[in-house]
Amino acid sequence: MTGITGISYKQRRMPTVRSYAVPTEKSARHANERRKGTGQADQERQSGLEKLEPRIVLSVTIKAVNGDIFISGDAGNDHLSIFEDGAGRLFIYGDVNTALAGDGAVSGVIGDTNAGGGREFDNGLFHRIFVSTGDGDDTVEFAGLKSSDISSLSVDTGNATTSDTVQFQQTTFAGNPDANFGIVGVAGPIHITTGNGSDQVRISDVTTPALSIATGSNNDTVTLADIGALGVNGSTAIDGGDGGDTLIVGGANQHLDLHTLTNLQLAKLEGFDLTGTGNNTLTIDASEVFALSPATHTVIVDGNAGDGTVIGSGWVAGVAQTINLTTYSVYTKDGATLKIAQAVDVDVQLVQTIVVDAKHPAIFADANHDAVTVKLTGKGTATVTLTGGVTNDADISTLVLTGTDAKSAVSITVKRDKLTGDGFTTIGGVTADSALKSFTAPTASFTGSGFVSTGAIKTIAIRDLLAGQIATGGAPADKLALTIGTMADGTAIQSPETITTLKATALGDGTIQANSFGAISTSNGALDADITSSAAIAKITVKGGGLTGHLAASSFGPISITGGDFSGLLTSSTPAATLAKTKALTALSVNGGNITGDINVLGLAGTISVKGKKGGPGGNMDGATIAAHEIAGLSVTGNVNQSLVLAGADLGANHSLGGGDDNFTQGALGAVKIGGNVTGGSAIAAGLSSTNGTLKDGDDSIVGGTMSVIKSFTVAGTADANSYFVAGLFKGKPKIDKVTIDPTADNRFKTLV
């Protein structure tokens, strides 16, 4: 069977092992003359060579410096044989077209080598070898090097016109017949580098603690005959570089297990050839495909009968492909692709799918043996894949919807198994390539990627969003009604549609984005998510928890929180003039909790109220900042501490006084009613302007004169000396601790009248 390089590995003739002694120059010349003078075959061979092309003699220079041997080639097609004989002598020969020059004793001509002879170094005169052949189609062959003599070896073949070859075997081309010099042993590392060109590196007989191969660009091949030995005796790093590169398993009974051969480091190898000289096996999974082929995420496996691959579970079989007359079975998993020659056995647990359409629902048992039914009405299909690629006793891994439209509907129901069931199931992820009327799965939770659709969806109802996201296509004119149980921390909901209703048990610390929102509500938990709307949010209702997220919209309807604090951030950057009569915030009411967060809106705000639970906690404003163009009223049943309520103020991006981004205008504040005490330097004002962001330091002023008004002002408890109450006009007489106050004579007040 022919391998990728065109060499027939399983049928190749192995060289005969013979004893061999390097001849002297004189004896080699006599032997050469006898061969030329006798034997018709030799004469034909010699004359045939002359007829093929004029002989061009190339030059390779050898330099010896303190035991380092430097071998440098020119830009031609150099062909070198480097070997060590039984006596420990290092020999360097060129082929008939490659002449040598430089250091070393001249050694006699031997078969298939240049007439100028080779170079020889006695034992002890060489330790490190450096080979640099320059550009051109070069070949360098090694045999018989001994680790007791060679401490390191470096080979750089430069850029090739077509291809360079580096080969480690027990024989080289030098000698006729070939001589066996034994395996190559190097005490230290071997580094092999090839440049541009479709290069070949063949490693058949090598012992070294570290072997590194970098083949550069184009379609290169690396042949390893004994993977096990390389994996045990030392580390091997192979980088194929750019192009379509292939690792050839050149031996027999080899198992290339990419899971366990930790000493074999492979990069940018897009192909494997298992043909070898016997039956070989490759173990590979999707993660290795991604690592080996970062550009295409595709690996091609060649081989013949008797070879095999182990690829594990979770792969999906695709349509077979024919490439260069070889037909490949195609498998995909998580974005990785394997193309395996059909002659190669494949040990794989294929993913089995269930196809659902309007006439064919699917019924199967989930991991808890509950009966799960998947139905589709209208156009399209739903392809269901269960975890582990089975068809029963597993939860849904993926559900892929194709070809649906705005009238198609998907439903998933669960019937509890009386012995082991819980009445619920899970779904890893759902994808849809078009619109959908509804996706209803009230007893199913998303645990993987969630729900992603490129089209608009009218209704989505699920149990919990435990991981991933809910993302739809569509436009602002499309409307989505969304019902979920718990939205877990780190999850997301995003849609260009208008979400008319978002009902949840609780909304965790994730992100929610839409063009606009109707009603958002939680029935028994907090709203911790950050919510962003391009337009308005009509209504927010939180029960059984607080509101901690950052909410941003052009305007807000009423916000009601029961059983928790408002500790989040609410912003509207739409100017009052743009909103006209529309309030930036209709109202904020907190019942059974406190206000500790911030509100910064440029338009009108309705009444801000906080009420404690009867006989329980809550009802206070602590560390809060509220800024708006106008505020209809402020009602606090408890205390106000270290808080700011500023009508006519825009506190900028930092949502706090100071920082150089504040703006102040005329402001108005309705009735102010505080049932407890005012402490901690709290300020309640209409039209207050501060140049430096520090209050009560002499640079404060009132914008708008007496048009900046507080309608009425009552503090049932006390107000400490650091408190600050400001308006151009207090319409009603302020009262603190049941005492009527003259604002012009009290240092806690600043007013014009």
Secondary structure, DSSP 8 states (H G I E B T S, - for coil): -B-TTS-BTTT-------------HHHHHHHHHHHHHS-HHHHHHHHHHHHHS----EEEEEEEETTEEEEEE-SS--EEEEEE-TTS-EEEEEBTTEEEEESSEEE---TTB-TT-EEEE-TTS-SEEEEE--SSS-EEEEE---TTT-SEEEEE----SS--EEEESS--S-TTTT-----EE-SS-EEEE--SS--EEEESSEE-SEEEEE--SSS-EEEES-HHHHHHHSEEEEE--SS--EEEE-SSS-EEETTT-TTEEEES--EEE--SSS--EEE--HHHHHHH-TTT-EEEEE--TT-EEEEEEEEEE---EEETTEEEEEEEETTEEEEEETTSEEEEEE--EEEEBTTB-EEEE-TT--EEEEEEESSSEEEEEEGGG-SSSS-EEEEEEES--TT-EEEEEEE--TTT--S-EEEEEEEESS-EEEEEETTEEEEEEEEEESS-EEEEEES-B-SSEEE----TTSEEEEE-SEE-TT-EEE-SSEEEEEEESEE-SSEEEESEEEEEEESSS-B-SEEEESSEEEEEEEESS-B-SEEE-SEEEEEEEESS-B-SEEEE-S-HHHHTTS-SEEEEEEESS-B-SEEEESSEEEEEEEE--TTSS---EES-EEEESEEEEEEESS-EES-EEEETEE-TTTTSS-SS--EE---EEEEEEESS-EETT-EEEESEEESSS-TTSS-EEETTGGGSEEEEEEESS-B-TT-EEEESEESS--EETTEE--TTS-TTEEE--
